[in-house]
């Protein structure tokens, strides 16, 4: 089963930006629709954004116009550019296929606070 490693989280001020990265241990990334999810402790993971093999993207309403998902298949890496962050974006972010087929990684913590 493929493994993923997420990185790029941290603390940002409201209105700031972060760029998350996800490297997957797969032979060919472009076979997959890849997605970013978020999770608050005690709650189910929620879809944030996805990108399919044709680079078509889908976003949760709460992040439309602020977040951008992209991929670099050669580098087996998926990105989430997060702009104009708000405290409501605070969460642990994970990447996986959509629907989920890979093992879950450890995620990367995003904290938005002044």
LUMGU-348158 format. One record per residue: x, z negated, y of N, C-alpha, C, O in turn; residue in one letter. Coordinates in steps of 0.2 Angstrom, whole numbers. Each point is the difference from the previous one (the first is absolute). Example, Ala and Ser with C-alpha at 12.3 -4.5 7.8 and 13.67 -1.06 7.14 Angstrom:
# LUMGU-348158
((66,-39,-28),(-4,0,6),(4,0,6),(5,-3,-1),"A"),
((-7,7,6),(4,-1,6),(-4,-3,5),(3,-1,6),"S"),
//
This chain:
# LUMGU-348158
((4,0,-6),(-4,0,6),(4,0,6),(6,-3,0),"X"),
((-8,7,5),(5,1,6),(0,-7,4),(-5,-4,0),"X"),
((10,3,3),(1,-6,4),(1,2,8),(2,6,1),"X"),
((-4,-10,3),(0,1,7),(3,-5,4),(0,-6,-2),"X"),
((4,7,7),(3,-5,4),(-2,2,8),(1,5,2),"X"),
((-5,-10,1),(-2,1,6),(5,-4,5),(3,-5,-2),"X"),
((-3,8,8),(5,-3,5),(-3,1,7),(-4,5,1),"X"),
((7,-8,4),(-1,2,7),(-5,-5,4),(-1,1,6),"X"),
((-1,-6,-10),(-5,-4,3),(4,-5,5),(6,0,0),"X"),
((-9,-4,3),(3,-5,5),(-5,-3,5),(-6,1,-2),"X"),
((8,-3,7),(-4,-3,5),(0,4,6),(6,2,3),"X"),
((-12,0,0),(0,4,6),(-5,-3,5),(-5,-4,-2),"X"),
((6,6,8),(-5,-3,5),(-6,5,0),(1,6,-2),"X"),
((-7,-8,4),(-5,4,1),(2,6,5),(3,-1,5),"X"),
((-6,7,-8),(2,6,4),(7,3,-3),(2,6,2),"X"),
((1,-10,-6),(7,3,-3),(-1,4,-6),(-6,2,-1),"X"),
((12,0,-2),(0,5,-5),(4,-2,-6),(5,-4,1),"X"),
((-7,6,-7),(5,-1,-6),(-1,6,-4),(-5,4,0),"X"),
((10,-3,-4),(0,6,-4),(2,-3,-7),(5,-2,-2),"X"),
((-10,3,-3),(1,-2,-7),(2,5,-4),(-2,6,1),"X"),
((6,-7,-6),(2,5,-5),(-1,-3,-7),(0,-6,-1),"X"),
((-1,11,-3),(-1,-1,-7),(3,5,-4),(-1,6,0),"X"),
((6,-9,-5),(4,5,-4),(-3,-1,-7),(-1,-6,-2),"X"),
((0,11,-1),(-3,0,-7),(5,2,-5),(3,5,1),"X"),
((-3,-8,-7),(4,2,-5),(-3,5,-5),(-1,-1,-6),"X"),
((-1,7,9),(-3,6,-4),(5,6,1),(4,0,4),"X"),
((-5,4,-9),(4,6,0),(-2,5,5),(4,3,3),"X"),
((-11,-2,-2),(-2,4,5),(-6,-3,4),(-5,-1,-3),"X"),
((6,-1,9),(-5,-3,4),(-6,4,2),(-5,-2,0),"X"),
((6,9,0),(-5,4,3),(-6,1,-5),(-4,4,1),"X"),
((5,-7,-7),(-6,1,-5),(-5,-5,2),(-6,0,-2),"X"),
((7,-5,7),(-4,-6,1),(-3,0,6),(2,3,5),"X"),
((-9,-5,-4),(-2,-3,6),(2,-7,1),(-1,-4,-4),"X"),
((4,3,9),(3,-7,2),(-3,-3,5),(-3,3,5),"X"),
((2,-10,-5),(-4,-3,5),(3,-7,2),(5,-2,-4),"X"),
((-6,0,10),(2,-7,2),(-7,-4,-1),(-5,2,2),"X"),
((6,-8,-4),(-5,-5,0),(2,-6,3),(6,-1,2),"X"),
((-11,-4,0),(2,-6,3),(-4,-5,-4),(-5,1,-3),"X"),
((8,-7,4),(-3,-6,-4),(1,-6,4),(5,-2,2),"X"),
((-11,-2,-1),(1,-7,3),(-1,-5,-7),(-4,2,-4),"X"),
((8,-7,4),(-1,-4,-6),(-7,-3,-1),(-3,-2,5),"X"),
((1,3,-11),(-7,-2,-2),(-5,6,0),(-5,-1,-1),"X"),
((8,7,4),(-5,5,1),(3,6,-4),(6,0,-2),"X"),
((-11,5,0),(3,6,-3),(4,4,4),(-1,0,6),"X"),
((5,4,-9),(4,5,4),(-5,5,3),(-5,2,-4),"X"),
((6,1,10),(-4,5,3),(4,6,2),(6,-1,1),"X"),
((-9,7,-2),(4,6,2),(1,0,7),(-5,-1,4),"X"),
((11,3,-2),(1,1,7),(1,8,2),(-3,2,5),"X"),
((6,1,-9),(1,8,1),(3,3,-7),(3,-4,-4),"X"),
((-5,10,3),(3,4,-5),(2,7,2),(-3,2,5),"X"),
((7,1,-9),(2,7,1),(1,3,-7),(3,-2,-4),"X"),
((-6,8,4),(0,3,-7),(5,6,0),(4,0,4),"X"),
((-4,3,-10),(5,5,-1),(1,5,5),(5,3,2),"X"),
((-11,-1,1),(0,5,6),(1,-3,7),(-1,3,5),"X"),
((3,-9,-5),(1,-4,6),(-6,-1,4),(0,-1,6),"X"),
((-6,1,-9),(-6,-2,3),(0,-8,0),(1,-3,-5),"X"),
((-3,1,11),(0,-8,1),(-7,-2,1),(-5,3,2),"X"),
((4,-10,-4),(-6,-3,1),(2,-7,2),(5,-3,-2),"X"),
((-9,0,7),(2,-6,3),(-6,-5,0),(-6,3,1),"X"),
((7,-9,-1),(-5,-5,1),(-2,0,7),(4,2,5),"X"),
((-11,-3,-3),(-2,1,7),(4,-5,4),(1,2,6),"X"),
((1,-8,-8),(3,-5,4),(7,3,2),(3,-3,5),"X"),
((0,8,-8),(7,2,2),(0,7,3),(6,3,2),"X"),
((-11,1,-2),(0,7,2),(2,0,7),(-2,-4,5),"X"),
((6,9,-4),(3,1,7),(6,-5,1),(4,1,5),"X"),
((-2,-5,-9),(5,-5,1),(6,1,-5),(5,-1,1),"X"),
((-7,2,-7),(4,0,-6),(1,7,-2),(-5,4,0),"X"),
((11,-2,-3),(1,7,-3),(3,-1,-6),(6,-3,-1),"X"),
((-8,6,-4),(3,0,-7),(3,7,-1),(-2,5,2),"X"),
((8,-6,-5),(4,7,-1),(4,-1,-6),(1,-6,-3),"X"),
((2,11,0),(4,0,-6),(6,4,1),(0,5,3),"X"),
((5,-7,-7),(6,4,-1),(1,1,-7),(3,-5,-3),"X"),
((-5,10,0),(0,1,-8),(7,0,-2),(1,-3,-6),"X"),
((4,6,9),(7,0,-2),(3,-7,-1),(4,-1,-4),"X"),
((-6,-3,9),(2,-7,0),(-4,-5,-4),(1,-5,0),"X"),
((-7,8,-2),(-4,-4,-4),(-3,-6,4),(-1,-6,-3),"X"),
((0,7,9),(-2,-5,5),(-6,2,4),(-1,5,2),"X"),
((-3,-10,-2),(-6,0,4),(0,-5,6),(3,-5,-1),"X"),
((-5,7,7),(1,-3,6),(-7,-2,3),(-5,3,-1),"X"),
((5,-9,5),(-6,-1,4),(2,-2,7),(3,-6,1),"X"),
((-4,10,3),(2,-1,7),(-6,-4,3),(-6,2,0),"X"),
((7,-8,3),(-5,-5,2),(1,0,8),(5,-4,2),"X"),
((-9,6,2),(1,0,7),(-6,-4,3),(-5,-1,-3),"X"),
((6,-2,9),(-5,-4,4),(-3,-5,-5),(-6,-1,-1),"X"),
((10,-3,-2),(-2,-5,-4),(-4,-6,3),(1,-1,6),"X"),
((-5,-1,-10),(-4,-6,2),(0,-6,-5),(3,1,-5),"X"),
((-4,-7,7),(0,-6,-4),(-4,2,-7),(2,-3,-5),"X"),
((-7,7,6),(-4,1,-6),(3,4,-5),(-2,1,-6),"X"),
((8,2,8),(4,4,-5),(5,-5,-4),(3,3,-5),"X"),
((-3,-9,6),(4,-5,-4),(-2,0,-7),(-6,-1,-1),"X"),
((10,2,-3),(-1,1,-8),(6,1,-4),(5,1,3),"X"),
((-6,-1,-9),(6,3,-4),(-2,7,-2),(-6,1,-2),"X"),
((10,4,2),(-1,7,-1),(3,2,-6),(6,-2,-1),"X"),
((-9,6,-3),(2,2,-6),(-1,8,-1),(-4,3,4),"X"),
((8,0,-8),(-1,7,-1),(-1,1,-7),(2,-4,-5),"X"),
((-6,9,3),(-2,2,-7),(-3,7,0),(-1,3,5),"X"),
((0,-1,-11),(-4,6,0),(-8,-1,2),(-2,-6,0),"X"),
((-1,11,1),(-8,-1,1),(-3,5,-5),(0,6,1),"X"),
((-4,-9,-5),(-1,-7,-2),(7,-3,-3),(4,4,-2),"X"),
((-4,-10,2),(6,-4,-2),(2,2,-7),(-4,-1,-5),"X"),
((10,3,4),(3,1,-7),(7,-3,-1),(2,-2,-6),"X"),
((1,1,11),(7,-3,0),(0,-8,-1),(-6,-3,2),"X"),
((11,0,-4),(0,-7,1),(1,-2,7),(3,4,4),"X"),
((-6,-9,-2),(0,-3,7),(7,-2,2),(3,-4,-4),"X"),
((-1,5,10),(6,-2,2),(-1,-7,3),(-5,-3,0),"X"),
((10,0,4),(0,-6,3),(-4,0,7),(-1,-5,3),"X"),
((1,11,-1),(-3,1,7),(5,-2,5),(5,-2,-1),"X"),
((-8,4,7),(4,-2,6),(-4,-3,5),(-6,2,2),"X"),
((8,-8,1),(-4,-4,4),(0,3,7),(5,1,3),"X"),
((-11,0,0),(0,2,7),(-4,-6,4),(-5,-2,-2),"X"),
((8,-1,7),(-3,-5,5),(0,3,7),(5,2,3),"X"),
((-11,-2,0),(-1,2,7),(-2,-6,4),(-5,-3,-1),"X"),
((10,1,5),(-2,-7,4),(4,1,6),(6,2,1),"X"),
((-9,-5,4),(4,-1,7),(3,-7,0),(3,-1,5),"X"),
//
